[in-house]
Amino acid sequence: MEKVFLAANESPTCAKCEGALKNAPVVGLVILSGLKKDGDEYTGGQILDPDNGKVYSSKIYLANGGKKLNVRGFVGVSLLGRSQVWERQE
């Protein structure tokens, strides 16, 4: 994570994370890990939600010429999850 825009009730640390990540600063925190290229997607990885400290299975793929990153975090099967689109900032 490179930059964080905090709301009034948010913490700049991963207060709910466990183990070595407990109270780690969110800026500089690795939140995506273990992804492997599978065709046009990257699958088999994990994503950390610093808001709740939980780790989910994940898959991602680039869209719009690399300007957008489609991120899906899920429990068990991909159907049971949530998607977000992250946009590259220039």
Phi and psi in degrees as a GROMACS rama.xvg file:
@    title "Ramachandran Plot"
@    xaxis  label "Phi"
@    yaxis  label "Psi"
@TYPE xy
-102.594  -38.0644  GLU-2
-148.291  147.966  LYS-3
-129.049  136.25  VAL-4
-109.916  103.733  PHE-5
-87.7797  139.187  LEU-6
-82.6195  171.856  ALA-7
-59.6466  -33.3765  ALA-8
-100.49  10.6655  ASN-9
-97.0936  151.193  GLU-10
-105.442  141.923  SER-11
-79.3454  5.88351  PRO-12
-121.775  161.811  THR-13
-88.3235  72.1248  CYS-14
-63.1347  -29.9607  ALA-15
-95.1639  0.253834  LYS-16
-70.7836  160.694  CYS-17
-113.826  164.029  GLU-18
66.1138  -139.012  GLY-19
-64.7382  -20.5848  ALA-20
-87.0559  -6.66944  LEU-21
-56.5802  123.715  LYS-22
61.2406  19.6596  ASN-23
-70.3513  144.013  ALA-24
-61.2341  137.377  PRO-25
-69.2005  -37.8932  VAL-26
-69.0154  123.266  VAL-27
94.9699  -5.65572  GLY-28
-75.2579  133.329  LEU-29
-81.8162  116.885  VAL-30
-106.712  -19.4891  ILE-31
-113.242  132.473  LEU-32
-151.559  157.73  SER-33
73.5582  9.17845  GLY-34
-73.7795  141.439  LEU-35
-127.543  139.805  LYS-36
-64.5175  131.205  LYS-37
-139.254  86.856  ASP-38
69.7123  -123.513  GLY-39
-89.8436  -4.90967  ASP-40
-108.912  165.886  GLU-41
-118.076  123.139  TYR-42
-130.006  175.668  THR-43
75.3681  15.9035  GLY-44
-105.337  -169.841  GLY-45
-131.626  152.531  GLN-46
-130.567  135.417  ILE-47
-98.6086  130.723  LEU-48
-97.836  103.633  ASP-49
-66.1786  -17.1542  PRO-50
-70.3856  -35.6059  ASP-51
-119.51  -3.34957  ASN-52
76.9173  5.77537  GLY-53
-90.7496  150.49  LYS-54
-112.054  131.965  VAL-55
-121.791  157.526  TYR-56
-66.7078  153.489  SER-57
-149.025  160.025  SER-58
-148.225  151.099  LYS-59
-141.501  159.251  ILE-60
-155.554  149.903  TYR-61
-82.5035  147.403  LEU-62
-140.155  166.366  ALA-63
54.3228  47.7711  ASN-64
65.4706  28.6491  GLY-65
88.1555  3.27103  GLY-66
-84.0593  -17.5434  LYS-67
-128.753  145.352  LYS-68
-121.036  116.001  LEU-69
-87.8958  119.98  ASN-70
-117.3  130.686  VAL-71
-125.771  125.353  ARG-72
-112.892  139.234  GLY-73
-154.493  164.49  PHE-74
-112.211  122.988  VAL-75
74.6799  -97.8945  GLY-76
-102.864  153.133  VAL-77
-59.8093  -23.7801  SER-78
-62.6476  -29.9307  LEU-79
-98.6289  74.8428  LEU-80
-163.302  -163.077  GLY-81
-140.37  143.082  ARG-82
-114.16  150.571  SER-83
-139.351  154.619  GLN-84
-114.726  121.136  VAL-85
-102.295  131.353  TRP-86
-105.087  135.716  GLU-87
-68.5337  131.937  ARG-88
-103.301  133.041  GLN-89
